């Protein structure tokens, strides 16, 4: 059942990007950054595949992804500012954010200060919910947006580049795989399956 659900999510992601282009990347990355575990590990490599086909540019998808991350992070920031830690602990489990995740994010923010917003945007998993402790700490909004944008731009660019290079060498891979979609989906699904299992195990 879980495998079918994850496969359906991956198919939906690919459909959104295929039909909406850059707007689809913005939308999906905004969802991912709003504390909802929609895997950028599927979103951006598939966008990179479209770059290899000449339908998008690498700079364009990295920019769209970063803009989407900023848009999605702002509601999460304000949720932390006005709802505080009790709200996150009560409802976080519904978006796979555990108490352990919140403790880690709080600890990192306390130890490293505001620069952790930039660093966390380069890390799988934690990048999804790092905006919340920034809101709890009432971090300066301008710096929050700047750190979020540039960290996300790098993350999205790297994932997009991976998808682009895979697309450029697709003729070499075609002997082993029927469609590149499956390669991208396989990697993203493996990460998402681990992420879901890991968080349910913590509860």
Secondary structure, 3 states (H helix, E strand, C coil): CHHHHHHHHHHHHHHHHHHHCHHHHHHHHHHHHCCCCCCHHHHHHHHHHHHHCCCCCHHHHHHHHHHHHHHHHHHHHHHHHHHHHHHHHHHHHHHCCCHHHHHHHHHHHHHHCCHHHHHHCCCCCHHHCHHHHHHHCCCCHHHHHHHHHHHHHHHHHHHHHHHHHHHHCHHHHCCCCCCHHHHHHHHHHHHHHHHHHHHHHHC
